[in-house]
Amino acid sequence: MGYSEIHCQICGVGFNIGRIRTASEPRTAAWTSTRVFPGTYVGSKHFTKSNCPPGCMVALRAQRSPWGARRRGYADPAEPASAQPAGQGDMFPERPDEVPEDEIDRRFHGIGTTHNLEHIAGPECLFEPVLGGGYSGHNISLQEMAGCNTVQCLVRKTPNWEPEDGDEEFEKAGAFFLSGLSDYMPNRDGPLPSVFPVRHGCTRPRPETTFWNEERTEEYALPFHTTCLEVFKQASLHRTGNIDIAALTGWWEIEGDHKRTPDFPRDPAVTKSPTNYWCHFQGDEYLVADPCRVPGLDSLLEMGQQAQELNTTQPSLIVQAEPSLQEPATQDPFLRLPQEVRTMILLEVPFDDVVNLQLSSRAFWDIGDAVFRNLVVRDWPWMWEAWSTLGYSSWASKTAEELGKMATLPLKPVKSNSDDAGGDQNDKQEKEEAQRGDDSPRSKSAPESGFLKGTHAIDWRKVRLAAGTKLVGNQLKGLRNRERIWKDCEEILHRADIYRREGKM
């Protein structure tokens, strides 16, 4: 078959995503799209003076064999300093070197067989190699890309399947269960991914989006980004009132037939990449941004909460009207309408028109916040902070590497909290994580995404206006990606409904 990557069944984006760090970031902020071993990075061999503008740099790194072992004679600072031979620390400075104009071509290709040069993209670097590249750290932050390499699978139950602690409700009731996590997705001709933790005896699921062999249909597992499944859960809850995993797996089984012509309407930014590998096009970084924990979103919600508290304690007009509207407007026809009718009008017009109505008519000056919340739910159902009480699964906040490290840490006592009584199915796992002391970057800075704030205690007009402005400015990449994935989930659920009516599911 040749090199062929497997992409997320839900969103269509690949798992083998690379990142090129900036000069101010540590080595752990860089990795290749084929992240087989820790400490891998995007090399400079694809980059030359002809396609890299001023500002690009290189950093000396130990060369690794295809099996992940370091070449003899060199150490890499990404590993503990104690493991480096004496005197070699200076050979690998943490900050990269600026590339002299007359040496850029020679140095970009490296010297010798014991080390390579890591490519450090400058602010204007546009080169996008076919394979082995990555998204520039100048265009998307490390936190925004959290979990983009992590894959999980829905695995078909065997006849002797038994429930385990930590199973979600759909696992207990349905025909599929969740595998552990893997931070690397091999290509179709490679080995099966190894997952952690082992769940229900599954150590290596067989992820696939296309059923190439009808005899192996029962072996195939549905691959997805952990955060994409969270988006699907919310979309399903919004559409049907329950989490319909059977709709997802049923659609996958029908449209995964290799004889079927693919016709799923993916976003154009997704279809730009070939089906057998992922291309890192500049401007499309949002495709790999975490759609659940969106940096900057919590600050908007907190701003809306503070504004609502101010409106409650110090009532005032929501908008500043034109001076001509400050006088009694006897000619305003909307003032003659009952409040109920005015509210019905607002719920039928676009959000921007509602804002314009506020500015032009006294009848709409003091609009209740519930109206704006309903408008957000109507126009932006993917802004589930406005309506959903379903929290995120603990799977969506961890990578396989993080879970593996946590499993090796000793337990430490945790103060009990009586408010935890009757918690959800993830309480036990969350408590164990707290006992081990989760030091992952996401655990320290992960936003709560509105679930603890109360949807009615937020000024949704301010949140909607601010979020809309930031989306246009590409400042909330995760929220933009959430909207894209939501559309895919709605299409999946729509097609599943059709297949059910046709008796195919």
Secondary structure as GFF3:
##gff-version 3
##sequence-region A 1 505
A	DSSP	beta_strand	19	20	.	.	.	ID=ss1
A	DSSP	three_ten_helix	27	29	.	.	.	ID=ss2
A	DSSP	beta_strand	57	62	.	.	.	ID=ss3
A	DSSP	three_ten_helix	81	83	.	.	.	ID=ss4
A	DSSP	three_ten_helix	89	91	.	.	.	ID=ss5
A	DSSP	beta_strand	97	98	.	.	.	ID=ss6
A	DSSP	alpha_helix	104	108	.	.	.	ID=ss7
A	DSSP	beta_strand	115	120	.	.	.	ID=ss8
A	DSSP	beta_strand	135	136	.	.	.	ID=ss9
A	DSSP	beta_strand	151	156	.	.	.	ID=ss10
A	DSSP	alpha_helix	169	173	.	.	.	ID=ss11
A	DSSP	beta_strand	176	178	.	.	.	ID=ss12
A	DSSP	beta_strand	206	207	.	.	.	ID=ss13
A	DSSP	three_ten_helix	214	219	.	.	.	ID=ss14
A	DSSP	beta_strand	220	225	.	.	.	ID=ss15
A	DSSP	alpha_helix	226	240	.	.	.	ID=ss16
A	DSSP	alpha_helix	245	255	.	.	.	ID=ss17
A	DSSP	alpha_helix	268	271	.	.	.	ID=ss18
A	DSSP	three_ten_helix	285	288	.	.	.	ID=ss19
A	DSSP	alpha_helix	297	313	.	.	.	ID=ss20
A	DSSP	three_ten_helix	323	325	.	.	.	ID=ss21
A	DSSP	three_ten_helix	333	336	.	.	.	ID=ss22
A	DSSP	alpha_helix	339	346	.	.	.	ID=ss23
A	DSSP	alpha_helix	351	360	.	.	.	ID=ss24
A	DSSP	three_ten_helix	362	364	.	.	.	ID=ss25
A	DSSP	alpha_helix	369	379	.	.	.	ID=ss26
A	DSSP	three_ten_helix	384	386	.	.	.	ID=ss27
A	DSSP	three_ten_helix	394	397	.	.	.	ID=ss28
A	DSSP	alpha_helix	400	408	.	.	.	ID=ss29
A	DSSP	three_ten_helix	418	420	.	.	.	ID=ss30
A	DSSP	alpha_helix	427	436	.	.	.	ID=ss31
A	DSSP	alpha_helix	441	445	.	.	.	ID=ss32
A	DSSP	three_ten_helix	455	457	.	.	.	ID=ss33
A	DSSP	alpha_helix	460	472	.	.	.	ID=ss34
A	DSSP	alpha_helix	477	501	.	.	.	ID=ss35
###
